[in-house]
Amino acid sequence: MNIQQEHLPKDRPATRDEEWGFTIWEFIINNWLYLLAILFLLAVFFYARYSWRKRHEKNRMN
């Protein structure tokens, strides 16, 4: 027995909102605290690396 549905939706490419479920601005607004924390941790990491390199260059010269 073959039952056909007459009103199936036509296939079409998904829009950006349908594909991801959110826009980049919604993501930034909803997660700004986490993004700020990541930027802070990156700044601390790069500062520590810079400071370590400078300290070891100074010790090598002596």
Secondary structure, DSSP 8 states (H G I E B T S, - for coil): -----S---------HHHHHSS-HHHHHHHTHHHHHHHHHHHHHHHHHHHHHHHHHHHHHH-
